[in-house]
Amino acid sequence: MRRREFITVLGGAATMPALWPFTARAQQSAMPVVGYLGPGDPESAASRLAAFRKGLGEQGFVEDRNVKIEFRWAHGDYTRVPDFAADVVRRQVSAIVAPGSATMALAAKAATATIPIVFSTSADPVEVGLVASLNRPGGNVTGVASMGTAIEGKQLGLLHELLPNARDVAVLVNPTGRNIAESTLKQAESFAASLGQHIEVFNASNNREIDQALTGMVQKRAEALLVTPSILFTSRRVQIATLAARHALPALYWEREYVEVGGLMSYGTSATEVYRQVGSYTGRILKGEKPADLPVIQPTTFEFIINLQTARTLGLEVPATLLARADEVIE
């Protein structure tokens, strides 16, 4: 090797360490960032987060390897959500995930008209103003709509089969999720009337109000309880299931997690499957697809779970027809 060539190679090698940190920083800054607006807390949402990450993984994204997730947890206080949404928008994230509540998604939509948003909600996303239509969402928003407010008739029907003589049904509602609450009550009252049932609404937006609501149900001599979709209620499911058992109040919930901690029955979509689909859609958007071109997913599979041990504790005999239709019976 000629002396000049040797000096050139040596000089280039000497400058390489100085360049490596710059290259690493450039690669790091190129990693897409997802802003995640969590309505509850990371502990109670652990199984959902695992499902969300699974969906991302199906599209080739692994957290901290080729995608970063910025979490903002509301801990059930929806008044904080607009500030969280504005914060992730300022950080110029690649996408925003707003799962579990139309309130979360609406706050994100109000904060940006350009950053892609992926939601999950049990409300009708067209009715609450998230998308223009289910098949062609338009704009920067799409996601998964469990349409939980459209299955109150089925839920009340299951309670009616278990308790054919029950007329007074308490409905627990979180008023902070106004859009879901209004849709839920409209559906519930309509179906209850057709079954000869009377609906009594009890509002609760924190721990103390949940206690007061359950006590009020007993005082009003409610014969059954329907717990409506709410991240707050899911995070407080042990409290609610325990109080319902203590007051000997047969209750039907919208997620299996309640039944797993002692609740009587649940009927609704699989939350983990919904979050997996949200993760998959987020990954597809990170790969270049546009929310406007991704139809809102509507889950078609519903789970009916019965806790037979809780039924025995309440002194209830579950009809064989209900047991035969259950997807799972917890002994």
Secondary structure as UniProt FT lines:
FT   HELIX           3..30
FT   STRAND          33..38
FT   TURN            42..45
FT   HELIX           46..58
FT   TURN            59..60
FT   TURN            64..66
FT   STRAND          67..73
FT   TURN            75..76
FT   HELIX           78..80
FT   HELIX           81..90
FT   TURN            91..92
FT   STRAND          95..98
FT   HELIX           102..111
FT   STRAND          117..121
FT   TURN            125..129
FT   TURN            139..140
FT   STRAND          141..145
FT   HELIX           148..150
FT   HELIX           152..162
FT   TURN            164..165
FT   STRAND          168..173
FT   TURN            175..176
FT   HELIX           178..194
FT   TURN            195..196
FT   STRAND          198..203
FT   HELIX           207..219
FT   TURN            220..221
FT   STRAND          224..227
FT   HELIX           231..235
FT   HELIX           237..246
FT   TURN            247..248
FT   STRAND          251..253
FT   HELIX           256..260
FT   TURN            261..262
FT   STRAND          265..268
FT   HELIX           271..286
FT   TURN            287..288
FT   HELIX           291..293
FT   STRAND          303..307
FT   HELIX           308..313
FT   TURN            314..315
FT   HELIX           320..325
FT   STRAND          328..330
//
